[in-house]
């Protein structure tokens, strides 16, 4: 039976500690989201007039919308609203105690609560699903770490952007549908409500998640059809109503800010360059470009398969996954998520993500790649382990240094040599060599310096991996 076991809790704790260990300031993008959070909690307003220019507090941003003489965030509001739910008790609790909660501490705690912990939860569910399919705790553990620590999911779980939160919400909803499919019991009402709510929250956190949300809706109806539950009206109505709750929130926000429901902040951008660029196509997204697909995958500068070489084995795993008839529909969803995001982002005018070490817009599809990865044949799995280690080290370099890689190389990528530039080795690693380490708990708690500050978390991950390799059944003796 597909359920959360003690070893999944072990995975959750490991990932939560890892994500809590690191923190990086999100710059304009995250500050724009957090400015709205601060405005809601501190002032009871939706305008960020009091915060966007506040460089002294560390929440200055240039990612703005301007309408009717007021400034607003130009981002999807999902992460800001969820953060406000956590920030409200923190802010008023500090005031009751006569304390001031620093902006830095606010940003760190909200990053952990809104991104880190949901990412850890999604990671533990990745483990549950992979263990259920593979019947191997170690294979499931390696598959989980490959995605959660060996891809862009890791650095974007420690930095307040919206992509990883959207990824977590999507995968949790996918897991719930998969659980419905695996469970022979009749469909209740609670899980469909949660599925609809999570999909709705994902959509208002990152608009591009439509690429995955729609296939997940079809997957849900496929499961209902398979379980002969389509005639039950509530199984259709309840998730639809739950999904409309976040939608209603956004429509209300748009009316209050812009006077009409069916608009978004990108239509009122304050920056003339971005306003002009985003006016083309659908929010700056035009037709797909094959060259950009190549840049996102195989080019050393930002290519997915260079930065996370373990994902090369996903291509192998898909072949064997489609041979296993039982999980073809899930493999198809993973394929649609992968191809859909690569094609969608290839048409975006700033596909490289601005100041970013990788094409961050494709992050929401990464958790779904765990499925084909777990289907790699046993004889090839040692290669998965080796590539996973390389991937985790490379993502660790990014997490320990600076996720904000200057964009000048990427805007001229067609003119640089194939091996001339790598975001990780030409920038992030050089930051570490120069002693420019991002904040981490090793520095803050133990007073460790430079690379030594990374030893505690490296030992924790290595120890957990060895434990799962040699004592995989100790955590859960239940059948």
C-alpha positions as CSV (number, residue, x, y, z in Angstrom):
1,X,0.0,0.0,0.0
2,X,1.2,3.5,-0.9
3,X,1.7,5.4,2.4
4,X,4.0,7.6,4.3
5,X,6.4,5.4,6.4
6,X,9.2,6.1,8.9
7,X,11.9,6.0,6.2
8,X,10.0,8.8,4.3
9,X,10.1,10.8,7.5
10,X,13.8,10.2,7.6
11,X,14.1,11.6,4.0
12,X,11.9,14.6,5.0
13,X,14.1,15.5,8.0
14,X,17.3,15.1,5.9
15,X,16.0,17.4,3.2
16,X,14.6,19.9,5.7
17,X,17.9,20.2,7.5
18,X,19.8,20.6,4.2
19,X,17.5,23.3,3.0
20,X,17.6,25.1,6.3
21,X,21.4,24.9,6.3
22,X,21.8,27.3,3.4
23,X,20.2,30.7,2.6
24,X,20.7,33.1,-0.3
25,X,19.1,36.5,-0.8
26,X,16.7,36.4,-3.7
27,X,17.4,39.9,-5.0
28,X,14.7,41.8,-6.9
29,X,12.6,38.8,-7.8
30,X,12.1,37.5,-4.3
31,X,12.1,41.0,-2.7
32,X,9.1,41.9,-5.0
33,X,7.2,38.9,-3.6
34,X,8.2,39.6,0.0
35,X,7.3,43.3,-0.4
36,X,3.7,42.3,-1.0
37,X,3.9,40.0,2.1
38,X,5.2,42.8,4.2
39,X,2.6,45.2,2.9
40,X,-0.2,42.8,3.7
41,X,0.9,42.1,7.2
42,X,2.4,45.4,8.3
43,X,0.0,47.8,6.6
44,X,-3.0,45.8,5.5
45,X,-2.5,47.1,2.0
46,X,-1.6,45.6,-1.4
47,X,0.5,48.5,-2.6
48,X,4.2,48.2,-2.0
49,X,5.0,51.9,-2.0
50,X,6.5,51.8,1.4
51,X,8.9,48.9,0.7
52,X,10.1,48.7,-3.0
53,X,12.7,51.4,-2.6
54,X,13.8,50.5,1.0
55,X,17.4,49.5,0.3
56,X,18.3,49.9,4.0
57,X,16.1,47.0,5.0
58,X,17.2,44.8,2.2
59,X,13.9,44.5,0.4
60,X,14.5,46.9,-2.5
61,X,13.3,45.7,-5.9
62,X,13.0,46.9,-9.4
63,X,10.5,44.2,-10.4
64,X,7.4,46.4,-10.2
65,X,4.1,47.2,-11.7
66,X,2.8,50.8,-11.7
67,X,-0.9,51.6,-11.8
68,X,-2.9,54.7,-10.7
69,X,0.1,56.3,-9.0
70,X,0.9,53.2,-6.9
71,X,3.5,50.4,-7.1
72,X,2.7,46.7,-6.9
73,X,4.6,43.5,-7.3
74,X,4.6,42.3,-10.8
75,X,4.8,38.6,-9.7
76,X,2.2,36.0,-9.4
77,X,0.9,36.4,-5.8
78,X,0.8,32.8,-4.6
79,X,4.1,32.7,-2.8
80,X,3.4,36.2,-1.3
81,X,0.0,35.2,0.1
82,X,1.3,31.9,1.6
83,X,4.2,33.8,3.1
84,X,1.8,36.3,4.7
85,X,0.0,33.4,6.5
86,X,3.3,32.6,8.2
87,X,4.6,36.1,8.6
88,X,1.5,37.4,10.4
89,X,1.9,35.5,13.7
90,X,5.7,36.0,13.5
91,X,5.3,39.8,13.1
92,X,2.6,40.3,15.8
93,X,4.3,37.8,18.2
94,X,7.5,39.8,18.0
95,X,5.6,43.1,18.6
96,X,3.8,41.6,21.6
97,X,7.2,40.7,23.0
98,X,8.5,44.2,22.3
99,X,11.0,42.9,19.7
100,X,11.7,43.9,16.1
101,X,12.0,40.9,13.7
102,X,14.8,41.9,11.4
103,X,14.1,41.7,7.6
104,X,17.0,39.3,7.2
105,X,15.5,36.9,9.8
106,X,12.1,37.3,8.2
107,X,13.4,36.4,4.8
108,X,15.3,33.4,6.0
109,X,12.4,32.0,8.0
110,X,9.9,32.6,5.2
111,X,12.2,31.0,2.7
112,X,12.4,27.9,4.9
113,X,8.7,27.8,5.7
114,X,7.3,28.6,2.3
115,X,9.9,26.9,0.1
116,X,12.2,24.6,2.1
117,X,9.7,22.6,4.0
118,X,7.2,22.1,1.1
119,X,10.2,21.0,-1.0
120,X,11.3,18.6,1.7
121,X,7.7,17.2,1.9
122,X,7.6,16.8,-1.9
123,X,11.0,15.1,-1.7
124,X,9.7,12.6,0.9
125,X,6.7,11.9,-1.4
126,X,9.1,11.3,-4.3
127,X,10.8,8.8,-2.1
128,X,7.5,7.1,-1.2
129,X,6.4,6.8,-4.8
130,X,9.8,5.6,-6.0
131,X,10.0,3.0,-3.2
132,X,6.5,1.8,-4.0
133,X,7.4,1.3,-7.7
134,X,10.9,0.0,-7.4
135,X,10.5,-2.0,-4.2
136,X,14.0,-0.8,-3.3
137,X,14.6,1.7,-0.5
138,X,18.1,2.5,-1.7
139,X,17.1,3.0,-5.3
140,X,14.3,5.2,-4.2
141,X,16.6,7.2,-1.9
142,X,19.2,7.8,-4.7
143,X,16.4,8.8,-7.1
144,X,15.1,11.2,-4.5
145,X,18.4,12.8,-3.8
146,X,19.1,13.0,-7.5
147,X,16.1,15.3,-8.0
148,X,16.0,17.2,-4.7
149,X,19.7,17.8,-4.3
150,X,21.1,17.1,-7.8
151,X,19.0,19.5,-9.8
152,X,18.1,23.2,-9.7
153,X,15.4,22.2,-7.2
154,X,18.2,22.5,-4.5
155,X,19.3,26.1,-5.0
156,X,15.8,27.3,-5.6
157,X,14.6,25.7,-2.3
158,X,16.9,28.1,-0.4
159,X,16.1,31.2,-2.4
160,X,12.7,33.0,-2.3
161,X,11.5,32.6,-5.9
162,X,8.2,31.1,-6.9
163,X,9.3,28.2,-9.1
164,X,10.2,25.6,-6.5
165,X,7.1,26.3,-4.4
166,X,5.0,25.7,-7.6
167,X,7.0,22.5,-8.3
168,X,6.3,21.2,-4.8
169,X,2.6,22.0,-5.0
170,X,2.3,20.3,-8.4
171,X,4.1,17.1,-7.3
172,X,2.2,16.8,-4.1
173,X,-1.1,16.9,-6.1
174,X,0.4,14.4,-8.6
175,X,1.3,12.1,-5.7
176,X,-2.3,12.3,-4.3
177,X,-3.7,11.4,-7.7
178,X,-1.2,8.5,-7.9
179,X,-2.2,7.4,-4.5
180,X,-5.9,7.4,-5.5
181,X,-5.0,5.2,-8.4
182,X,-2.9,2.8,-6.3
183,X,-5.5,2.6,-3.5
184,X,-8.3,0.1,-4.2
185,X,-10.6,1.9,-1.8
186,X,-13.4,4.2,-3.1
187,X,-12.6,7.9,-3.8
188,X,-13.4,10.1,-0.8
189,X,-14.0,13.8,-0.7
190,X,-11.0,15.0,1.3
191,X,-8.2,14.1,-1.2
192,X,-10.0,15.5,-4.3
193,X,-10.5,18.8,-2.4
194,X,-6.8,18.9,-1.6
195,X,-5.8,18.1,-5.2
196,X,-7.9,21.0,-6.5
197,X,-6.6,23.4,-3.9
198,X,-3.0,22.5,-4.6
199,X,-3.3,22.8,-8.3
200,X,-5.0,26.2,-7.9
201,X,-2.2,27.4,-5.6
202,X,0.4,26.3,-8.1
203,X,-1.3,28.2,-10.9
204,X,-1.4,31.5,-8.8
205,X,2.2,30.9,-7.8
206,X,3.6,30.4,-11.3
207,X,1.4,31.0,-14.3
208,X,3.4,28.7,-16.5
209,X,2.4,25.7,-14.4
210,X,-0.6,25.4,-16.7
211,X,1.7,23.2,-18.7
212,X,1.6,20.6,-16.0
213,X,-1.7,21.4,-14.2
214,X,-3.8,20.5,-17.2
215,X,-2.3,17.1,-17.7
216,X,-2.8,16.5,-14.0
217,X,-6.5,17.3,-14.4
218,X,-6.7,14.8,-17.2
219,X,-4.8,12.3,-15.1
220,X,-7.3,12.8,-12.2
221,X,-10.2,12.1,-14.6
222,X,-8.5,9.1,-16.0
223,X,-8.2,7.7,-12.4
224,X,-11.9,8.4,-11.8
225,X,-12.8,6.7,-15.0
226,X,-10.6,3.7,-14.1
227,X,-12.2,3.5,-10.7
228,X,-15.7,4.0,-12.2
229,X,-16.2,7.1,-10.1
230,X,-17.0,9.6,-12.8
231,X,-20.7,9.4,-12.1
232,X,-20.1,10.7,-8.6
233,X,-20.8,14.4,-8.9
234,X,-18.8,15.3,-5.8
235,X,-15.6,13.8,-7.2
236,X,-15.8,16.4,-10.0
237,X,-17.4,19.4,-8.2
238,X,-15.3,19.3,-5.0
239,X,-11.8,19.6,-6.7
240,X,-13.2,22.2,-9.1
241,X,-14.5,24.4,-6.2
242,X,-11.3,23.9,-4.3
243,X,-9.3,25.1,-7.3
244,X,-11.5,28.1,-7.7
245,X,-10.6,29.4,-4.2
246,X,-7.1,30.5,-5.2
247,X,-8.5,31.7,-8.6
248,X,-11.0,33.9,-6.7
249,X,-8.2,35.3,-4.6
250,X,-6.3,36.4,-7.7
251,X,-9.4,37.9,-9.3
252,X,-10.2,39.8,-6.2
253,X,-6.6,41.0,-5.9
254,X,-6.6,42.2,-9.6
255,X,-9.9,44.1,-9.0
256,X,-8.5,45.9,-5.9
257,X,-5.2,46.7,-7.6
258,X,-6.0,47.3,-11.3
259,X,-9.8,47.8,-11.3
260,X,-10.5,44.7,-13.4
261,X,-10.3,40.9,-12.8
262,X,-8.6,39.5,-15.9
263,X,-5.3,41.3,-15.9
264,X,-1.9,40.7,-14.2
265,X,1.0,42.8,-13.0
266,X,3.0,42.1,-16.2
267,X,0.6,44.4,-18.1
268,X,1.6,47.4,-16.0
269,X,5.3,46.9,-15.6
270,X,7.2,50.0,-14.4
271,X,10.3,49.2,-16.4
272,X,9.9,50.3,-20.0
273,X,12.3,47.6,-21.4
274,X,10.5,44.7,-19.6
275,X,7.1,46.2,-20.5
276,X,7.9,46.2,-24.2
277,X,9.4,42.7,-24.1
278,X,6.5,41.2,-22.2
279,X,4.0,42.7,-24.6
280,X,5.0,40.3,-27.3
281,X,3.4,36.9,-27.5
282,X,1.9,35.6,-24.2
283,X,3.7,37.5,-21.4
284,X,6.9,37.6,-23.5
285,X,6.6,34.0,-24.7
286,X,6.6,33.4,-28.4
287,X,7.1,30.4,-30.7
288,X,9.7,27.8,-29.5
289,X,13.3,28.1,-30.7
290,X,15.2,24.8,-31.3
291,X,18.5,26.5,-30.5
292,X,17.3,27.6,-27.1
293,X,16.1,24.0,-26.4
294,X,19.7,23.0,-27.1
295,X,21.0,25.8,-24.8
296,X,18.8,24.6,-22.0
297,X,19.8,21.0,-22.2
298,X,23.2,20.2,-23.7
299,X,25.2,23.5,-23.8
300,X,27.8,23.7,-20.9
301,X,26.8,27.3,-20.0
302,X,23.4,26.5,-18.5
303,X,22.5,23.1,-20.0
304,X,20.4,20.9,-17.7
305,X,22.4,17.7,-18.6
306,X,25.7,19.4,-17.8
307,X,24.6,20.9,-14.5
308,X,22.7,17.7,-13.5
309,X,24.2,14.9,-15.5
310,X,22.1,12.3,-13.6
311,X,19.2,13.5,-15.7
312,X,20.8,11.9,-18.7
313,X,19.7,8.6,-17.2
314,X,16.1,9.9,-17.2
315,X,16.3,9.5,-21.0
316,X,17.3,5.9,-20.5
317,X,14.6,5.3,-17.9
318,X,11.8,6.6,-20.1
319,X,12.5,3.8,-22.6
320,X,12.1,1.1,-19.9
321,X,9.2,2.9,-18.3
322,X,7.1,2.8,-21.4
323,X,7.9,-0.9,-21.7
324,X,6.3,-1.3,-18.3
325,X,2.6,-1.0,-19.3
326,X,1.5,-0.4,-15.7
327,X,3.0,3.1,-15.5
328,X,2.7,4.5,-19.0
329,X,0.2,7.2,-18.1
330,X,2.6,8.5,-15.4
331,X,5.5,8.4,-17.8
332,X,3.5,10.3,-20.3
333,X,2.7,13.0,-17.7
334,X,6.4,13.3,-16.9
335,X,7.3,13.5,-20.6
336,X,4.7,16.2,-21.2
337,X,6.0,18.2,-18.2
338,X,9.6,17.9,-19.4
339,X,9.0,18.7,-23.1
340,X,6.3,21.2,-22.4
341,X,8.5,23.4,-20.2
342,X,11.5,23.2,-22.5
343,X,9.5,24.2,-25.5
344,X,7.6,26.9,-23.5
345,X,10.7,28.5,-22.1
346,X,12.6,28.3,-25.4
347,X,10.1,30.9,-26.7
348,X,10.6,33.3,-23.7
349,X,12.5,36.4,-24.4
350,X,14.7,35.9,-21.3
351,X,14.9,32.1,-21.3
352,X,18.1,32.1,-19.3
353,X,16.3,33.6,-16.3
354,X,18.1,36.9,-16.0
355,X,20.6,36.8,-13.2
356,X,20.5,33.0,-12.6
357,X,22.9,30.1,-12.9
358,X,20.3,28.1,-14.9
359,X,17.1,28.5,-16.8
360,X,15.0,28.8,-13.6
361,X,11.6,28.9,-15.3
362,X,11.8,25.1,-16.0
363,X,12.2,24.2,-12.3
364,X,8.5,23.2,-11.8
365,X,8.9,20.1,-14.1
366,X,12.0,18.7,-12.3
367,X,10.3,16.6,-9.6
368,X,8.4,14.6,-12.2
369,X,11.7,13.3,-13.6
370,X,12.1,11.0,-10.6
371,X,9.7,8.5,-12.3
372,X,11.7,7.6,-15.4
373,X,14.9,7.7,-13.3
374,X,13.7,4.9,-11.1
375,X,13.1,2.7,-14.1
376,X,16.8,2.6,-15.1
377,X,17.7,-1.1,-15.1
378,X,19.5,-2.4,-12.1
379,X,22.7,-3.2,-14.1
380,X,23.0,0.5,-15.0
381,X,22.1,1.9,-11.6
382,X,25.7,2.3,-10.4
383,X,26.0,4.8,-13.2
384,X,23.0,6.6,-11.7
385,X,24.8,6.7,-8.4
386,X,28.0,8.2,-9.9
387,X,26.1,10.8,-11.9
388,X,24.0,11.7,-8.9
389,X,27.1,12.4,-6.8
390,X,28.5,14.7,-9.5
391,X,25.1,16.4,-9.8
392,X,24.8,17.0,-6.0
393,X,28.3,18.3,-5.8
394,X,27.7,20.8,-8.6
395,X,24.4,21.9,-7.1
396,X,26.1,22.2,-3.8
397,X,28.7,24.6,-5.3
398,X,25.8,26.8,-6.4
399,X,24.0,26.6,-3.0
400,X,27.2,27.5,-1.2
401,X,28.1,30.4,-3.5
402,X,25.8,32.6,-5.4
403,X,22.7,31.6,-7.4
404,X,22.7,35.1,-9.1
405,X,25.1,34.6,-12.0
406,X,25.5,37.8,-14.1
407,X,23.6,37.4,-17.4
408,X,26.1,39.0,-19.8
409,X,27.4,35.6,-20.9
410,X,23.9,34.2,-21.6
411,X,22.6,37.0,-23.8
412,X,25.5,36.4,-26.2
413,X,25.6,32.6,-25.8
414,X,25.5,32.1,-29.6
415,X,28.9,33.9,-29.8
416,X,30.8,32.1,-27.1
417,X,32.7,28.8,-27.6
418,X,31.1,25.6,-26.7
419,X,33.3,25.0,-23.7
420,X,34.1,28.7,-23.1
421,X,31.7,29.3,-20.2
422,X,30.0,27.3,-17.5
423,X,27.8,29.1,-14.9
424,X,28.9,26.7,-12.2
425,X,32.7,26.5,-12.9
426,X,33.3,29.9,-14.5
427,X,31.4,31.8,-11.9
428,X,30.1,29.9,-8.8
429,X,33.2,27.8,-8.1
430,X,35.4,30.9,-8.6
431,X,33.3,32.6,-5.9
432,X,34.1,29.8,-3.5
433,X,37.8,29.9,-4.4
434,X,37.8,33.6,-3.7
435,X,36.2,32.9,-0.3
436,X,32.8,34.3,-1.2
437,X,30.5,31.8,0.6
438,X,26.8,32.3,1.0
439,X,25.4,32.3,4.5
440,X,25.1,28.8,6.1
441,X,24.5,27.3,9.5
442,X,28.1,26.0,9.7
443,X,29.2,29.6,9.8
444,X,26.4,30.9,12.0
445,X,26.4,28.1,14.6
446,X,29.8,26.6,14.6
447,X,31.9,29.5,13.4
448,X,33.4,27.4,10.6
449,X,35.1,29.2,7.7
450,X,34.9,28.7,4.0
451,X,34.8,25.1,2.8
452,X,35.0,23.7,6.3
453,X,31.5,25.2,6.9
454,X,30.1,22.8,4.4
455,X,31.5,19.7,6.2
456,X,28.6,19.2,8.6
457,X,25.9,19.0,5.9
458,X,28.2,17.0,3.6
459,X,28.7,14.4,6.4
460,X,25.0,14.3,7.1
461,X,24.1,13.6,3.5
462,X,26.9,11.1,3.1
463,X,26.0,9.3,6.4
464,X,22.3,9.1,5.5
465,X,23.2,7.6,2.1
466,X,25.5,5.0,3.7
467,X,22.8,4.2,6.2
468,X,20.2,3.7,3.5
469,X,22.7,1.6,1.5
470,X,23.6,-0.8,4.3
471,X,20.7,-0.7,6.7
472,X,17.7,0.1,4.5
473,X,15.2,-1.9,6.5
474,X,16.0,-0.6,10.0
475,X,13.8,2.5,9.7
476,X,10.6,0.6,9.0
477,X,10.0,-3.0,9.9
478,X,6.3,-2.9,9.0
479,X,5.3,-4.8,5.9
